[in-house]
Amino acid sequence: MARMRAAARDLMWDRGYDDVTTKEIAARADVGEATLFRYFPSKLDLFLMVYGEEFEKVINACTELEAKLDSSGGKPSSEDFVQRILTSYSMFAELYVRYPDLAFTFVKESFGSHTDVAQSGLAHANRWFELLETIVDEAQSSGSFAKVDPATVVQNCHALYVHEVLRSHARGLASSELPHRLSHRLESLLRPLQVLPKKAWLQQLENI
């Protein structure tokens, strides 16, 4: 398993998903192609597992950052909560910048596969949503955010990320600019949730 995953990562990260065959991956891993298919139903499943590991690394880094913030004490402001969500998504945006074609393939294909390997990717997504829902819930409990269903807020945030990845690829937009584009769209979603004096709230919206 380790050799096959390492081989898939090396080849796909070097040449992209489409230009690598399962025969090449099996040869690099020093196993037969039939052996590879006993572990992975398809090349797509192998890719989803390998790229899913990168996804998990970002989630782990965000979780560690949140743990540090929780232990630091002090009462966060509404701006602090917005920045925590923006910072989390900036990590995903940077992953896209490093591997734009692979990130696009992962976003595009992970919704259509229903094998056990693909379902493990949904477990990563569930962890991600739970982490962000905790931030939104904390913001609401402290009176910093309006009372909107946290799950809906997080789903809308992630929909923006997914759409920006797909849009960037379809329209040939510069991958290096995705973090900025995504941050701007997320702010337009999150800032109206902030509980602020009316003048300050309106000024926030004007500045987006």
LONUKE-753130 format. One line per field, with one value per atom (N, C-alpha, C, O): residue number from 1; x, y, z. Coordinates in Angstrom, 1 decimal. Layout:
N
k NUM:...
X X:...
Y Y:...
Z Z:...
This chain:
208
k 1:1:1:1:2:2:2:2:3:3:3:3:4:4:4:4:5:5:5:5:6:6:6:6:7:7:7:7:8:8:8:8:9:9:9:9:10:10:10:10:11:11:11:11:12:12:12:12:13:13:13:13:14:14:14:14:15:15:15:15:16:16:16:16:17:17:17:17:18:18:18:18:19:19:19:19:20:20:20:20:21:21:21:21:22:22:22:22:23:23:23:23:24:24:24:24:25:25:25:25:26:26:26:26:27:27:27:27:28:28:28:28:29:29:29:29:30:30:30:30:31:31:31:31:32:32:32:32:33:33:33:33:34:34:34:34:35:35:35:35:36:36:36:36:37:37:37:37:38:38:38:38:39:39:39:39:40:40:40:40:41:41:41:41:42:42:42:42:43:43:43:43:44:44:44:44:45:45:45:45:46:46:46:46:47:47:47:47:48:48:48:48:49:49:49:49:50:50:50:50:51:51:51:51:52:52:52:52:53:53:53:53:54:54:54:54:55:55:55:55:56:56:56:56:57:57:57:57:58:58:58:58:59:59:59:59:60:60:60:60:61:61:61:61:62:62:62:62:63:63:63:63:64:64:64:64:65:65:65:65:66:66:66:66:67:67:67:67:68:68:68:68:69:69:69:69:70:70:70:70:71:71:71:71:72:72:72:72:73:73:73:73:74:74:74:74:75:75:75:75:76:76:76:76:77:77:77:77:78:78:78:78:79:79:79:79:80:80:80:80:81:81:81:81:82:82:82:82:83:83:83:83:84:84:84:84:85:85:85:85:86:86:86:86:87:87:87:87:88:88:88:88:89:89:89:89:90:90:90:90:91:91:91:91:92:92:92:92:93:93:93:93:94:94:94:94:95:95:95:95:96:96:96:96:97:97:97:97:98:98:98:98:99:99:99:99:100:100:100:100:101:101:101:101:102:102:102:102:103:103:103:103:104:104:104:104:105:105:105:105:106:106:106:106:107:107:107:107:108:108:108:108:109:109:109:109:110:110:110:110:111:111:111:111:112:112:112:112:113:113:113:113:114:114:114:114:115:115:115:115:116:116:116:116:117:117:117:117:118:118:118:118:119:119:119:119:120:120:120:120:121:121:121:121:122:122:122:122:123:123:123:123:124:124:124:124:125:125:125:125:126:126:126:126:127:127:127:127:128:128:128:128:129:129:129:129:130:130:130:130:131:131:131:131:132:132:132:132:133:133:133:133:134:134:134:134:135:135:135:135:136:136:136:136:137:137:137:137:138:138:138:138:139:139:139:139:140:140:140:140:141:141:141:141:142:142:142:142:143:143:143:143:144:144:144:144:145:145:145:145:146:146:146:146:147:147:147:147:148:148:148:148:149:149:149:149:150:150:150:150:151:151:151:151:152:152:152:152:153:153:153:153:154:154:154:154:155:155:155:155:156:156:156:156:157:157:157:157:158:158:158:158:159:159:159:159:160:160:160:160:161:161:161:161:162:162:162:162:163:163:163:163:164:164:164:164:165:165:165:165:166:166:166:166:167:167:167:167:168:168:168:168:169:169:169:169:170:170:170:170:171:171:171:171:172:172:172:172:173:173:173:173:174:174:174:174:175:175:175:175:176:176:176:176:177:177:177:177:178:178:178:178:179:179:179:179:180:180:180:180:181:181:181:181:182:182:182:182:183:183:183:183:184:184:184:184:185:185:185:185:186:186:186:186:187:187:187:187:188:188:188:188:189:189:189:189:190:190:190:190:191:191:191:191:192:192:192:192:193:193:193:193:194:194:194:194:195:195:195:195:196:196:196:196:197:197:197:197:198:198:198:198:199:199:199:199:200:200:200:200:201:201:201:201:202:202:202:202:203:203:203:203:204:204:204:204:205:205:205:205:206:206:206:206:207:207:207:207:208:208:208:208
X 0.8:0.0:0.9:0.6:1.9:2.7:3.5:3.6:4.0:4.7:3.8:4.2:2.6:1.7:1.2:1.2:1.0:0.6:1.8:1.6:3.0:4.2:4.4:4.7:4.2:4.4:3.4:3.7:2.1:1.1:1.4:1.2:1.8:2.1:3.2:3.1:4.3:5.5:5.1:5.5:4.4:4.1:3.0:3.2:2.0:0.9:1.3:0.9:2.1:2.6:3.6:3.7:4.2:5.2:4.6:4.9:3.6:3.1:1.6:1.0:0.9:-0.6:-1.3:-0.8:-2.6:-3.5:-3.7:-3.5:-4.0:-4.4:-3.3:-3.5:-2.1:-0.9:-0.2:0.8:-0.8:-0.2:-1.1:-2.3:-0.6:-1.4:-1.2:-0.2:-2.2:-2.0:-0.9:-0.2:-0.6:0.5:1.9:2.7:2.0:3.2:3.3:4.4:2.2:2.2:2.6:3.4:2.0:2.3:3.8:4.4:4.3:5.7:6.6:7.6:6.3:7.1:7.0:8.0:5.9:5.7:6.2:6.3:6.7:7.2:6.1:6.4:4.9:3.8:3.2:3.3:2.4:1.6:0.4:-0.1:0.0:-1.2:-2.4:-3.3:-2.5:-3.7:-3.6:-4.7:-2.4:-2.3:-2.8:-3.5:-2.4:-2.8:-4.4:-4.9:-5.0:-6.5:-7.2:-8.3:-6.4:-7.0:-7.1:-8.0:-6.3:-6.3:-7.1:-7.8:-7.1:-7.8:-8.6:-8.1:-9.9:-10.8:-10.4:-10.7:-9.8:-9.5:-8.3:-7.9:-7.8:-6.8:-7.3:-6.6:-8.6:-9.2:-9.3:-9.0:-9.6:-9.6:-8.2:-8.1:-7.2:-5.8:-5.5:-4.9:-5.9:-5.6:-6.4:-5.8:-7.6:-8.4:-7.8:-7.9:-7.3:-6.7:-5.4:-5.2:-4.6:-3.3:-3.5:-2.9:-4.4:-4.6:-5.4:-5.3:-6.2:-7.0:-6.0:-6.4:-4.8:-3.9:-3.4:-3.1:-3.2:-2.9:-4.0:-3.7:-5.2:-6.4:-6.4:-6.6:-6.0:-6.0:-4.9:-5.1:-3.8:-2.7:-3.2:-2.8:-3.9:-4.4:-5.4:-5.4:-6.3:-7.2:-6.5:-6.9:-5.5:-4.7:-4.0:-4.0:-3.5:-2.8:-3.8:-3.5:-5.0:-6.1:-6.5:-6.8:-6.6:-7.0:-6.0:-6.4:-4.7:-3.7:-3.7:-3.5:-3.9:-4.0:-5.2:-5.0:-6.3:-7.5:-7.2:-7.7:-6.5:-6.2:-5.3:-5.5:-4.4:-3.5:-4.3:-4.1:-5.3:-6.1:-7.0:-7.2:-7.5:-8.4:-7.6:-8.2:-6.4:-5.6:-5.0:-4.4:-5.1:-4.4:-5.2:-4.7:-6.5:-7.3:-7.8:-7.4:-8.5:-9.0:-10.3:-10.6:-11.0:-12.3:-12.1:-11.7:-12.3:-12.2:-13.2:-14.3:-12.9:-13.8:-14.5:-14.1:-15.5:-16.2:-15.2:-15.2:-14.3:-13.2:-12.3:-11.9:-12.0:-11.1:-11.8:-11.1:-13.1:-13.7:-13.7:-13.5:-13.9:-13.9:-12.5:-12.3:-11.5:-10.1:-9.7:-8.9:-10.3:-10.0:-10.5:-9.8:-11.7:-12.2:-11.5:-11.2:-11.1:-10.3:-9.0:-8.5:-8.4:-7.0:-7.1:-6.2:-8.2:-8.3:-8.4:-7.8:-9.3:-9.4:-8.2:-8.0:-7.4:-6.2:-5.2:-4.5:-5.3:-4.4:-4.9:-4.0:-6.2:-6.7:-6.4:-6.0:-6.5:-6.2:-4.7:-4.4:-3.8:-2.4:-2.1:-1.2:-2.9:-2.7:-3.1:-2.4:-4.2:-4.5:-3.4:-3.1:-2.8:-1.8:-0.6:0.0:-0.3:0.8:0.5:1.3:-0.7:-1.1:-2.5:-3.5:-2.5:-3.8:-4.6:-5.8:-3.9:-4.6:-5.0:-6.1:-4.2:-4.6:-5.8:-6.7:-5.7:-6.8:-8.1:-9.2:-8.0:-9.2:-9.8:-11.0:-8.9:-9.3:-10.0:-11.0:-9.4:-9.9:-11.3:-12.3:-11.5:-12.8:-13.8:-15.0:-13.4:-14.4:-14.8:-15.9:-13.8:-14.1:-14.6:-15.3:-14.3:-14.6:-16.1:-16.6:-16.9:-18.3:-19.0:-20.1:-18.3:-19.0:-18.6:-19.2:-17.7:-17.3:-17.9:-17.9:-18.4:-19.0:-18.4:-19.0:-17.1:-16.4:-16.0:-16.1:-15.5:-15.1:-14.0:-13.9:-13.1:-11.9:-12.5:-12.1:-13.4:-14.0:-14.7:-14.7:-15.4:-16.2:-15.3:-15.7:-14.0:-13.1:-12.7:-12.4:-12.8:-12.6:-13.7:-13.5:-14.9:-16.0:-15.8:-16.3:-15.1:-14.8:-13.9:-14.1:-12.9:-12.1:-12.9:-12.8:-13.8:-14.7:-15.6:-15.8:-16.1:-16.9:-16.1:-16.6:-14.8:-13.9:-13.8:-13.8:-13.6:-13.4:-14.6:-14.5:-15.8:-17.0:-17.2:-17.7:-17.0:-17.2:-16.2:-16.6:-15.0:-14.1:-14.6:-14.6:-15.0:-15.5:-16.9:-17.1:-17.7:-19.0:-18.7:-19.5:-17.7:-17.3:-17.0:-17.3:-16.2:-15.8:-17.1:-17.2:-18.0:-19.2:-20.1:-20.6:-20.2:-21.0:-20.5:-21.2:-19.1:-18.5:-18.7:-19.0:-18.7:-18.9:-20.3:-20.6:-21.3:-22.7:-22.9:-23.6:-22.3:-22.5:-21.9:-22.4:-20.9:-20.3:-21.0:-20.6:-22.0:-22.7:-22.0:-22.3:-21.0:-20.2:-20.8:-20.6:-21.6:-22.2:-23.7:-24.2:-24.4:-25.9:-26.2:-25.4:-27.4:-27.8:-28.3:-29.5:-27.4:-27.7:-27.2:-26.1:-27.9:-27.5:-26.0:-25.6:-25.1:-23.7:-23.4:-22.5:-24.1:-23.9:-24.1:-23.4:-25.2:-25.5:-24.4:-24.0:-23.9:-22.8:-21.6:-21.0:-21.2:-20.0:-20.2:-19.3:-21.4:-21.6:-21.5:-21.0:-22.0:-21.9:-20.4:-20.0:-19.7:-18.2:-17.5:-16.8:-17.8:-17.1:-17.6:-16.8:-18.9:-19.4:-18.6:-18.4:-18.2:-17.5:-16.1:-15.6:-15.5:-14.1:-14.2:-13.4:-15.2:-15.4:-15.6:-15.0:-16.5:-16.8:-15.6:-15.4:-14.9:-13.7:-12.7:-12.0:-12.5:-11.6:-12.1:-11.3:-13.3:-13.9:-13.9:-13.5:-14.3:-14.3:-12.9:-12.7:-11.9:-10.5:-10.0:-9.4:-10.4:-9.9:-10.6:-10.0:-11.9:-12.7:-12.4:-12.4:-12.1:-11.9:-10.4:-10.1:-9.6:-8.1:-7.6:-6.7:-8.2:-7.7:-6.4:-6.2:-5.6:-4.3:-4.5:-5.2:-3.8:-4.0:-3.4:-3.9:-2.4:-1.7:-2.7:-2.4:-3.7:-4.6:-5.9:-6.7:-6.0:-7.1:-7.3:-8.4:-6.2:-6.4:-7.0:-7.9:-6.7:-7.3:-8.7:-9.6:-9.0:-10.4:-11.3:-12.4:-10.8:-11.6:-11.8:-12.9:-10.8:-10.9:-11.9:-12.7:-11.9:-12.9:-14.3:-15.2:-14.5:-15.9:-16.3:-17.5:-15.4:-15.7:-16.1:-17.0:-15.3:-15.6:-17.0:-17.8:-17.4:-18.8:-19.9:-21.0:-19.5:-20.5:-20.4:-21.5:-19.2:-19.1:-19.3:-19.9:-18.9:-19.0:-20.4:-20.7:-21.4:-22.8:-23.3:-24.3:-22.6:-23.0:-22.5:-23.0:-21.5:-20.9:-22.0:-22.7:-22.0:-22.8:-22.0:-21.1:-22.3:-21.6:-22.6:-23.7:-22.1:-23.0:-23.3:-22.5:-24.5:-25.0:-24.0:-23.8:-23.4:-22.5:-21.2:-20.8:-20.7:-19.5:-19.8:-19.0:-21.0:-21.5:-21.6:-21.1:-22.2:-22.3:-20.9:-20.7:-20.0:-18.7:-17.9:-17.2:-18.1:-17.5:-18.0:-17.2:-19.3:-19.8:-19.3:-19.0:-19.1:-18.6:-17.2:-16.7:-16.4:-15.0:-14.7:-13.6:-15.7:-15.5:-15.1:-14.9
Y -1.2:0.0:1.3:2.2:1.3:2.4:2.7:3.8:1.6:1.8:2.3:3.1:1.8:2.2:3.6:4.4:4.0:5.4:6.4:7.4:6.0:6.8:6.9:8.0:5.8:5.8:6.7:7.5:6.6:7.5:8.9:9.8:9.2:10.6:11.1:12.2:10.4:10.9:11.1:12.2:10.2:10.3:11.4:12.2:11.4:12.4:13.8:14.7:13.9:15.3:15.8:17.0:14.9:15.3:15.6:16.6:14.8:14.9:15.2:15.4:15.2:15.4:14.1:13.0:14.2:13.0:12.3:11.1:13.1:12.5:11.8:10.8:12.2:11.7:10.5:10.1:10.0:8.9:7.7:7.8:6.5:5.3:4.4:4.5:3.5:2.6:1.6:1.1:1.3:0.4:1.0:0.4:2.4:3.1:3.1:2.9:3.3:3.4:2.0:1.9:0.9:-0.4:-0.7:-1.3:-0.3:-0.6:0.2:-0.4:1.4:2.2:1.6:1.6:1.1:0.5:-1.0:-1.6:-1.5:-2.9:-3.9:-4.9:-3.7:-4.7:-4.9:-4.1:-5.9:-6.1:-5.2:-4.8:-4.9:-4.0:-4.7:-4.0:-6.0:-6.7:-6.5:-6.4:-6.5:-6.3:-4.9:-4.8:-3.9:-2.6:-2.5:-1.8:-3.2:-3.1:-3.9:-3.7:-4.8:-5.4:-4.5:-4.6:-3.5:-2.5:-1.3:-0.7:-0.9:0.3:0.0:-0.5:0.3:-0.1:0.6:0.2:1.8:2.6:3.5:3.7:4.1:5.2:6.3:7.0:6.6:7.8:7.5:8.4:6.3:6.0:6.2:6.7:5.7:5.9:7.4:7.8:8.2:9.6:10.3:11.1:9.9:10.5:10.2:11.1:9.0:8.7:9.5:10.1:9.6:10.3:11.8:12.4:12.4:13.8:14.1:15.1:13.1:13.3:13.4:14.0:12.8:12.9:14.4:14.8:15.0:16.5:17.3:18.2:17.0:17.6:17.5:18.4:16.2:16.0:16.8:17.2:17.0:17.8:19.2:19.7:19.8:21.1:21.1:22.1:20.1:20.1:20.0:20.6:19.1:19.0:20.3:20.6:21.0:22.3:23.3:24.0:23.3:24.2:23.8:24.7:22.5:22.1:22.5:22.9:22.3:22.7:24.2:24.6:25.0:26.4:26.8:27.7:26.2:26.5:26.1:26.8:25.0:24.5:25.6:25.8:26.2:27.2:28.4:29.0:28.8:30.0:29.8:30.7:28.6:28.2:28.3:28.7:28.0:27.9:29.3:29.4:30.3:31.6:32.5:33.4:32.2:33.0:34.3:34.5:35.1:36.4:36.2:35.1:37.2:37.2:37.7:38.8:36.8:37.2:38.2:38.2:39.0:40.0:39.4:38.3:40.0:39.5:39.4:38.5:40.4:40.4:39.2:38.6:38.8:37.7:36.4:35.6:36.3:35.1:35.1:34.0:36.2:36.3:35.9:35.1:36.4:36.1:34.6:34.1:34.0:32.6:31.8:30.8:32.1:31.3:31.7:30.8:32.9:33.3:32.6:32.2:32.6:31.9:30.5:29.9:29.8:28.4:28.2:27.3:29.0:28.8:29.2:28.8:30.1:30.5:29.3:29.2:28.4:27.2:26.3:25.8:26.2:25.4:26.1:25.5:27.4:28.2:28.0:27.9:28.0:27.8:26.4:26.2:25.4:24.0:24.0:23.4:24.8:24.9:25.6:25.1:26.6:27.3:26.4:26.5:25.5:24.6:23.5:23.1:23.0:21.9:22.3:21.6:23.3:23.7:22.6:22.5:21.9:20.9:19.7:19.2:19.3:18.2:18.6:17.8:19.9:20.4:20.4:20.0:20.8:20.9:19.5:19.2:18.5:17.1:16.6:15.9:16.9:16.4:17.0:16.2:18.3:18.9:18.3:18.0:18.2:17.8:16.3:16.0:15.5:14.0:13.5:12.5:14.1:13.6:13.5:12.8:14.4:14.4:13.3:12.9:12.7:11.7:10.3:9.4:10.0:8.7:8.2:9.0:7.0:6.5:5.2:4.4:5.0:3.8:4.1:5.2:3.0:3.2:4.2:4.9:4.2:5.2:6.6:7.5:6.8:8.1:8.6:9.7:7.6:7.9:8.3:9.1:7.8:8.2:9.7:10.4:10.2:11.7:12.5:13.6:11.9:12.7:12.8:13.7:11.8:11.8:13.0:13.7:13.3:14.5:15.7:16.6:15.8:16.9:17.2:18.3:16.1:16.2:16.8:17.6:16.4:17.0:18.5:19.2:18.8:20.2:21.1:22.1:20.5:21.2:21.4:22.4:20.3:20.4:21.4:22.1:21.5:22.5:23.9:24.7:24.2:25.5:25.8:27.0:24.8:25.0:25.4:26.2:24.8:25.2:26.6:27.3:27.2:28.6:29.5:30.4:29.1:29.9:29.8:30.9:28.7:28.5:29.3:29.9:29.3:30.1:31.6:32.3:32.0:33.4:33.8:34.9:32.9:33.2:33.2:34.1:32.3:32.2:33.4:33.8:34.0:35.2:36.5:37.6:36.4:37.6:38.3:39.4:37.6:38.3:38.1:38.9:37.0:36.7:36.6:36.2:36.9:36.7:35.3:34.4:34.9:33.6:33.0:32.9:32.5:31.8:30.4:30.2:29.4:28.0:27.8:28.0:27.4:27.3:26.3:26.6:25.2:24.3:24.9:24.7:25.8:26.5:27.5:27.6:28.2:29.2:28.4:28.9:27.3:26.6:26.0:26.0:25.4:24.9:25.9:25.7:27.1:28.2:28.7:29.0:28.7:29.0:28.0:28.4:26.8:25.7:25.7:25.4:26.1:26.2:27.3:27.1:28.4:29.4:28.9:29.2:28.1:27.5:26.6:26.7:25.7:24.8:25.5:25.2:26.5:27.2:28.0:28.1:28.6:29.3:28.4:28.8:27.2:26.3:25.9:26.0:25.6:25.2:26.4:26.2:27.6:28.8:29.1:29.5:29.1:29.4:28.6:29.0:27.3:26.3:26.6:26.6:26.7:26.9:28.2:28.2:29.2:30.5:30.9:32.0:30.0:30.2:31.3:32.0:31.5:32.6:32.2:31.0:33.1:32.9:32.1:32.6:31.0:30.2:30.9:30.8:31.7:32.5:33.5:33.9:33.9:34.9:34.3:35.0:33.0:32.4:32.7:33.0:32.7:33.1:34.5:34.6:35.4:36.8:36.7:37.3:36.1:36.0:35.3:35.8:34.2:33.5:34.3:34.3:34.9:35.7:36.8:37.1:37.5:38.6:38.0:38.7:36.9:36.3:35.8:36.0:35.3:34.8:36.0:35.9:37.1:38.3:38.8:39.2:38.7:39.2:38.3:38.8:37.1:36.2:36.3:36.3:36.5:36.5:37.8:37.9:38.9:40.2:40.6:41.3:40.3:40.7:39.9:40.3:38.8:38.1:38.8:38.5:39.7:40.3:41.2:42.0:41.1:42.0:43.2:43.1:44.3:45.6:46.7:46.6:47.9:49.1:49.3:49.0:49.9:50.0:50.7:50.2:51.8:52.6:51.8:51.7:51.1:50.2:49.1:48.7:48.5:47.4:47.8:47.1:49.0:49.5:49.8:49.6:50.3:50.7:49.4:49.4:48.3:47.0:46.6:46.2:46.7:46.2:47.1:46.6:48.4:49.3:49.0:49.2:48.4:48.2:46.9:46.6:46.0:44.7:44.9:43.9
Z 0.0:0.0:0.0:-0.8:0.9:1.0:-0.3:-0.7:-1.0:-2.2:-3.3:-4.1:-3.4:-4.4:-4.2:-5.2:-3.0:-2.7:-3.0:-3.6:-2.7:-2.9:-4.4:-4.9:-5.2:-6.6:-7.3:-8.2:-6.8:-7.4:-7.2:-8.0:-5.9:-5.6:-6.5:-7.0:-6.5:-7.3:-8.8:-9.3:-9.4:-10.8:-11.1:-12.0:-10.3:-10.5:-10.2:-10.8:-9.1:-8.8:-9.8:-10.0:-10.5:-11.5:-12.8:-13.5:-13.2:-14.6:-14.6:-15.7:-13.5:-13.5:-13.5:-13.8:-13.2:-13.1:-14.4:-14.5:-15.4:-16.7:-17.5:-18.2:-17.3:-18.1:-17.4:-17.9:-16.3:-15.6:-15.8:-15.6:-16.0:-16.2:-14.9:-14.2:-14.7:-13.6:-13.8:-12.9:-15.1:-15.4:-14.9:-14.4:-15.2:-14.7:-13.2:-12.6:-12.5:-11.1:-10.5:-9.6:-11.1:-10.6:-10.8:-9.9:-12.0:-12.2:-11.3:-10.8:-11.0:-10.0:-8.6:-7.9:-8.3:-7.0:-6.9:-5.8:-8.0:-8.1:-7.7:-7.0:-8.3:-8.1:-9.5:-10.4:-9.6:-10.8:-10.9:-9.8:-12.1:-12.2:-11.6:-11.0:-11.6:-11.0:-9.5:-8.9:-8.9:-7.5:-7.1:-6.1:-7.9:-7.6:-7.6:-6.7:-8.6:-8.6:-7.5:-7.3:-6.8:-5.7:-4.5:-3.7:-4.5:-3.4:-3.8:-2.9:-5.0:-5.5:-6.7:-7.7:-6.7:-7.8:-9.1:-10.2:-9.0:-10.2:-9.9:-8.7:-10.9:-10.8:-10.0:-9.2:-10.3:-9.6:-8.0:-7.3:-7.6:-6.2:-5.6:-4.5:-6.3:-5.8:-5.7:-4.7:-6.7:-6.6:-5.5:-4.7:-5.3:-4.2:-2.8:-1.9:-2.7:-1.4:-1.2:-0.1:-2.2:-2.1:-1.9:-1.0:-2.7:-2.5:-1.3:-0.6:-0.9:0.4:1.6:2.6:1.5:2.5:2.6:3.7:1.5:1.5:2.2:2.9:1.8:2.4:3.9:4.7:4.4:5.8:6.5:7.6:5.8:6.5:6.7:7.8:5.8:6.0:7.2:8.0:7.3:8.4:9.7:10.7:9.7:11.0:11.4:12.5:10.4:10.7:11.2:12.2:10.6:11.1:12.5:13.4:12.8:14.1:15.2:16.3:14.8:15.8:16.0:17.2:15.0:15.2:16.1:16.9:15.8:16.7:18.1:19.0:18.4:19.7:20.4:21.6:19.7:20.3:20.6:21.7:19.8:20.0:21.2:22.0:21.4:22.5:23.8:24.9:23.8:25.0:25.4:26.4:24.5:24.7:25.6:26.1:25.8:26.7:26.0:24.9:26.7:26.2:25.4:24.9:25.2:24.5:23.1:22.9:22.1:20.7:20.3:20.8:19.4:18.8:17.6:17.1:17.0:15.8:14.7:13.8:14.6:13.6:13.7:12.7:15.0:15.2:14.6:14.0:14.8:14.3:12.7:12.1:12.1:10.7:10.2:9.3:10.9:10.5:10.7:9.9:11.7:11.9:10.7:10.3:10.3:9.1:7.8:7.0:7.6:6.5:6.5:5.4:7.6:7.7:7.4:6.7:7.9:7.6:6.1:5.5:5.4:4.0:3.2:2.1:3.8:3.1:2.9:2.0:3.9:3.9:2.7:2.0:2.5:1.4:0.1:-0.9:0.0:-1.2:-1.6:-2.7:-0.6:-0.9:-1.4:-2.2:-0.9:-1.4:-2.9:-3.7:-3.3:-4.7:-5.5:-6.6:-4.9:-5.6:-5.9:-7.0:-5.0:-5.2:-6.3:-7.1:-6.3:-7.2:-7.9:-7.6:-8.7:-9.2:-10.0:-9.8:-10.9:-11.7:-10.9:-11.1:-9.9:-9.0:-8.1:-7.9:-7.6:-6.7:-7.5:-7.0:-8.8:-9.6:-9.8:-9.7:-10.1:-10.3:-9.0:-9.1:-7.9:-6.6:-6.4:-6.0:-6.6:-6.4:-7.3:-7.0:-8.6:-9.7:-9.5:-9.6:-9.2:-9.2:-7.8:-7.8:-6.8:-5.5:-5.2:-4.4:-5.9:-5.8:-6.5:-6.2:-7.5:-8.3:-8.0:-8.6:-7.1:-6.8:-5.5:-4.5:-5.5:-4.3:-3.8:-3.1:-4.1:-3.6:-2.2:-1.7:-1.5:-0.1:0.0:1.0:-1.0:-0.9:-1.0:-0.2:-1.9:-2.1:-0.8:-0.4:-0.2:1.0:2.1:3.0:2.2:3.2:3.0:4.0:1.8:1.6:2.2:2.7:2.2:2.8:4.4:5.0:4.9:6.4:6.7:7.7:5.8:5.9:5.8:6.7:4.9:4.7:6.0:6.4:6.5:7.8:8.9:9.7:9.0:10.1:9.8:10.8:8.6:8.2:8.6:9.2:8.2:8.5:10.0:10.5:10.7:12.2:12.8:13.8:12.3:12.9:12.7:13.6:11.4:11.1:11.8:12.2:11.9:12.6:14.1:14.7:14.7:16.0:16.2:17.1:15.2:15.2:15.1:15.8:14.2:14.0:15.2:15.6:15.8:17.0:18.1:18.9:18.3:19.3:19.1:20.1:17.9:17.5:17.9:18.4:17.6:17.9:19.4:19.9:20.1:21.6:22.3:23.4:21.7:22.4:21.9:22.4:21.0:20.6:19.4:19.1:18.8:17.8:16.4:15.5:16.2:14.9:15.1:16.2:14.0:14.0:14.1:13.7:14.6:14.8:13.4:13.2:12.6:11.4:11.6:12.2:11.1:11.3:10.9:9.7:11.9:11.6:10.4:9.6:10.3:9.2:7.9:6.9:7.8:6.5:6.2:5.0:7.2:7.0:6.4:5.5:7.1:6.6:5.3:4.4:5.0:3.7:2.6:1.5:2.9:1.9:1.7:0.6:2.8:2.7:1.8:0.9:2.0:1.2:-0.2:-1.2:-0.4:-1.8:-2.6:-3.8:-1.9:-2.5:-2.9:-4.0:-2.0:-2.3:-3.6:-4.5:-3.5:-4.6:-6.0:-7.0:-5.9:-7.1:-7.6:-8.8:-6.7:-7.2:-7.8:-8.8:-7.3:-7.9:-9.3:-10.3:-9.5:-10.8:-11.7:-12.9:-11.3:-12.1:-12.6:-13.7:-11.7:-12.0:-13.2:-14.1:-13.1:-14.1:-15.4:-16.5:-15.4:-16.6:-17.3:-18.6:-16.6:-17.2:-17.4:-17.8:-17.0:-17.1:-16.3:-16.7:-15.1:-14.2:-13.5:-13.3:-13.2:-12.6:-11.3:-10.4:-11.1:-9.9:-8.7:-7.6:-8.9:-7.8:-7.2:-6.1:-8.0:-7.5:-6.8:-6.3:-6.8:-6.1:-4.6:-4.2:-3.9:-2.4:-2.3:-1.4:-3.1:-3.0:-3.4:-2.7:-4.5:-5.0:-3.9:-3.7:-3.4:-2.4:-1.1:-0.6:-0.7:0.6:0.4:1.3:-0.8:-1.0:-1.0:-0.4:-1.6:-1.6:-0.2:0.2:0.5:1.9:2.8:3.6:2.6:3.4:3.1:4.1:1.9:1.5:2.1:2.3:2.5:3.1:4.7:5.3:5.2:6.7:7.3:8.4:6.7:7.4:7.7:8.7:6.8:7.2:8.5:9.1:8.9:10.1:11.4:12.4:11.2:12.4:13.1:12.5:14.4:15.2:15.6:16.5:15.0:15.2:15.3:14.9:15.8:15.7:14.2:13.4:14.0:12.6:11.7:10.6:12.2:11.3:11.0:9.8:12.0:11.8:10.8:10.0:11.0:10.1:8.7:7.8:8.4:7.1:6.5:5.3:7.3:6.8:6.4:5.4:7.2:6.9:5.5:4.7:5.2:3.9:2.8:1.7:3.0:2.0:1.6:0.5:2.6:2.4:1.8:1.4:1.6:1.0:-0.5:-1.2
